[in-house]
């Protein structure tokens, strides 16, 4: 079912590959490439400043996680110091 949804969104099963932006992969500081998992892939290839090692759907996952974080922050009504 998930494969069918990915195909509808234009996502492909590209295997992870190295790109300039992948240097920080695994640290949580990399920025996933929005085009790598699309049908035509990323035109910058190895020189892309974004990560090609992140799985398809990682951008959406991070956005959802960020939204949930700020929702929880709002619900607590306590100041939280981010380090």
N, C-alpha and C positions, 0 to 999 in steps of 0.2 A: 504494500500500500504506500509506504514512504517513497519507494522508487518511482511510482507513478506520479506522486505529487511533485517530486523533484523534476521529472520530465516536463510536467505542465509548467513549471516555473522557468524552464530553460536550463536547469542545472544538469551537469554531466558528471560522470564518474572519473574525472581526471585524477590520476594518482598524485600525491604530494610531490612537489619538486622544489629545488632550490631557487631562491630569488634574493636580491639584495635585502628586501624587507624581512626575509626569513631568519636573519641573523639573531633576532631576539625571540624567535619561536621557542616555546617551552618556558619562557620567563613570565609570560602573561603580559608582556609589554609590546608584543608585535601587533601590527594592524593588518587584519585580513584583506586580501585583494577582492574587490567586489566583482571583478570580471573573470578571475581564473577559472571558476567552476561553471561559467556560461558556455553555451554551445561553441562560440568562436574563440573562447579562451582569452587570455590577456595578451595584448600585442607587444607588451614590453618584455615579456619572458624573463630571462635571468636578471635584467637590469631594473625590474619593477621594484619600486620602493616599498611595496606592500608584500605581505607574507603569502606565499603559495603553499605553505605547509599546513595551514589551518584547514579543517574539513569544510565541506559545503554546509552552509547554514550557520556558520560561526558568527557572522555579523549579526544575524537575526537573534541568535542566542545571547550575544553580549548586550544588544539593545534591550532585550527582555530582562536580563539580569540587572541592568542599570536602572530600568524603570521600577522593578521590584524593590531595589535598594532604596530609591528615593521615596517610594510609597511607604516602606517601613519606617524610614527616617521621619516622614511627615506624621505617621501614626504615633510615634513615641513622644513627640513634642519636647525632646531633649536635645541640647546641642551635642553634636558628635564631632570630634576632631579627627580629621583624616590625616594620616601621616604618610 
